[in-house]
């Protein structure tokens, strides 16, 4: 069981390579369990020590909600805190190892986080097609069940690996490590990690990614940044999708922008429509600016 959020699945995460035509066979090709890390469900907490990322800013200053101090007679609570600190430290080490592995190869790893239905997979499909000619792209998909999204991405022609977390509500550094080793992305390429869809737990765990992008849509509430501050506080970029629907909705764009600035003044904010392609040039420019310099990594 995850010592931080309590998510658990006795079967553990399942990793599946999605091959062309996989959907035609009517089953999921879940060939093997690929989580060879002495699985303790070790979770990071957005605190990259000594790497490219070093996140702080919440109540505890460690990228996750602060815990109340245990009372003098709460031995079980103290043991839980000690266990959580141990597994979080292990995830930190794995995240730093992922980050070093990616840096050595000049690979940009983008952790995409959102609530379900924000249009994350649609954005990825379009990004793979339109960015692919300039930058080799591959995808690691995180969902509790099914290969549906990985098959959609694989249909665009990119390499894709599906990680099914079962009851788990987020990816962790060990899962990303397994996915990267299976995917074996090319040097000087981009890897998109589509995290499990929710606005809570994915924000709390460092995967070793290069940058974090939060996607929300104008069909959601404009007050989401205030309701889920940890998610928006962890973001390097916030993409507001389905902006073409703004004339038809009562979404208050100014209020949303104000909420974002109150939670994370330094985050970039872009308004896009993945379905219609509006604003995607600025998204691609943002990505290109973060691609490692081949001269540095060669």
GIBEL-V219302 format. One record per backbone hydrogen bond with DSSP energy under -1.0 kcal/mol. NH is the residue of the N-H (numbers start at 1). CO is the residue of the C=O. If there is no record, write none. Layout:
# GIBEL-V219302
NH|CO, NH|CO
This chain:
# GIBEL-V219302
2|7, 6|2, 12|9, 14|164, 16|162, 18|160, 22|19, 24|21, 25|22, 31|29, 37|35, 74|71, 78|74, 79|75, 80|76, 81|77, 82|78, 83|79, 84|80, 85|81, 86|82, 87|83, 88|84, 89|85, 90|86, 91|87, 92|88, 93|89, 94|90, 95|91, 96|92, 97|93, 98|94, 99|95, 100|96, 101|97, 102|98, 103|99, 104|100, 106|103, 107|102, 108|189, 110|191, 111|211, 112|193, 113|213, 118|115, 123|119, 124|120, 125|121, 126|122, 127|123, 128|124, 129|125, 130|126, 131|127, 132|128, 134|131, 135|131, 138|190, 139|159, 140|192, 141|161, 142|194, 143|163, 151|147, 152|148, 153|149, 154|150, 155|151, 156|153, 157|154, 161|139, 162|16, 163|141, 164|14, 165|143, 166|144, 168|165, 176|172, 177|173, 178|174, 179|175, 180|176, 181|177, 182|178, 183|179, 184|180, 188|105, 190|136, 191|108, 192|138, 193|110, 194|140, 195|112, 195|193, 198|114, 203|200, 204|201, 210|109, 211|109, 213|111, 214|237, 215|113, 216|239, 218|241, 220|217, 224|221, 227|223, 228|224, 232|228, 233|229, 234|230, 236|212, 237|212, 238|268, 239|214, 240|270, 241|216, 243|272, 245|242, 246|243, 248|245, 249|246, 253|251, 256|252, 257|253, 258|254, 259|255, 260|256, 261|257, 262|258, 263|259, 264|260, 267|264, 268|236, 270|238, 272|240, 273|278, 277|273, 280|277, 283|279, 284|280, 285|281, 286|282, 287|283, 288|284, 289|285, 290|287, 291|288, 296|293, 297|293, 298|294
